[in-house]
Amino acid sequence: MDYKEKLKERLLKYAAIRTPSDENSDTVPSTPCQFELAQHLHRELFTMGITDVKVTTQCYLYAHIPAARGYEDRPALGFIAHLDTVSDFCAARVVPVIHEDYSGRELALGTSGRVLSPDMFPHLKDLKGCTLITSDGTTILGADDKAGIAEIMTLAERLMTEEIPHGPVSIAFTPDEEIGMGAAHFDLEEFGADFAYTLDGDTEGEIQYENFNACKARFEVKGVNVHPGSSKDTMVNAALAAMEINSMLPAGETPRDTDGYEGFYHLTEMKGDVAEAALDYIIRDHSAESFERRKTTLKEIEKTMDLKWGRGTVKLTITDQYRNMAEIISEHMHLIDNAKKACENADVAPLILPIRGGTDGAQLSFKGLPCPNLGTGGHGYHGPYEHITAEAMEAACNVALELVKIYAGE
C-alpha cells in the first residue's frame, strides 16, 4: 500500500475541517468545530477495526489497539496529537494545494500575493523533487497538528493491517492545545499508556524533551486623567506609564533577539489611554533559575513604578503556565535513546533540539505520563507560509512505527 499517498490524502481531508481554538472562550472545548474532526476520526478508526474508541463530552478522543498475540506484557505506548489549530489566518476555509515535483525555488501561494521563498526558508532547496503541500496563501495549512494526526492514523492502519509485532498502543487526540489547555482535562487512566510521545514538532527526526518554563504576565495601569491645561504635577498618563514599563525590561531579550536556550519577554498585546492601560506579556526560559529571575524583574518594575507614580498605580498579575519537562524526562531517558534508535532504523537523521515553546507533553509529563515530542515534518507553522512534504510525513510515520517495534522488544 502506498502510505505516502495515504498520508497526503489524510492531511488534505483533515486540513479542510476548520478547527481554530479560542482563548477567549470559557467552554471545553473552546470551539465546537473541533468535534467535527474528532467525530470524523472516531468513524475512521472504527472502520479500521479499532472498536475501543470514544470521544468524550470535552472533545478528547481516546483509542486503544490491543497488543499482538504474545506481546501483551510489553509496555503500553501512547501517541498524541491535537485537534485544534491557531485562530490566526484561519477566518476563511483552508484550501490545501499540492505541488508535485517541487522545484526547490520560489513558489507563489495561489493569488494571495505571498511567495514561499528559499530566502525566507533556506531548507526549501533541499525539498526539490518532493511533493510539497501548502495552503493557498490566505490561511494556515493546519499541518500543526493535523500532520501529526495523519501520521498517527496511518500508524494505526498499519498496525491493524500488517503483521507488525507490537505491545498495547494508546492513541489520543486533544482539543485546545494551541491555547495551552490540551492537557487540562486529559484522563491518564482512560488513556492507559505507560509512556507516550506527542507528534507535534517540526522537522522529521526532531526529538524534543526540553521546553520552556512559561508564564503570562499582565500589567494594569491606573492613571489620573485631568484637563491637560491644568495637570501640572497631577496627571498620571496611564499610556505613557505603560510605555515606561516596557522600556524598563532588559534590552535584546525579545523573541526576535533570542534563539536556542535563550529566554525572552514577549509583549503580546497593549491597549490604553490616559485613564487606564494594560500590557500583556508571555515570559519564557529553559532554565528554572533564569525563569524565576525574570519574574522577579517584573515584580521589581511594579514596585519601582508604584514608588514613582503612587501606590496602586500599577498592578502586576503573573500566571504560571507550564514547566520544562526535562525535569521528568531525565528520569526516563530510554524515551530519548529509543527515539534516536527509531530514527536510525527509519533512515532519518535524529535531531535533539530544545522546544522554544511548549506541548501537551510538558504538562502530561508532570501529571505522571512521561511524554517527549517528535517532529512531524512541517515548517512555517502558525502562518500562511506553513508547508510540509508527503515524504517528510512518511518519514515521521516510519519513526513512530519503529518506536512501536522497539517497545515490543523487536
Protein Blocks (a to p, Z undefined) as FASTA:
>chain_A
ZZklmmmmmmmmmmmpccbdcfkbcbdcfbfklmmmmmmmmmmmmmnopabgcddfkopa
cddddddehilmpccddddddfbdcfehplbccdddddehiehiacdehjnopacdfklm
mmlmmmgoiacdddehlacfhlammlmmmmmmmmmmmmmmpccddddddddddehklnop
mmmmccfklnopabdcddfbfbehiacfbdcdddddddddddddddfklmghkbccfklm
mmmmmmmpcehiafklgghjbccdddfbdcddfkbccdddddddfblklmmmmmmmmmmm
mmmmmmmnoghkaccddddfbdcfklmmmmmmmlmmmmmmmmmmnopacdddddebddfk
lmmmmnopacddddehiahihiakbccdfklmmmmmmmmmmmmmmmnoZZ
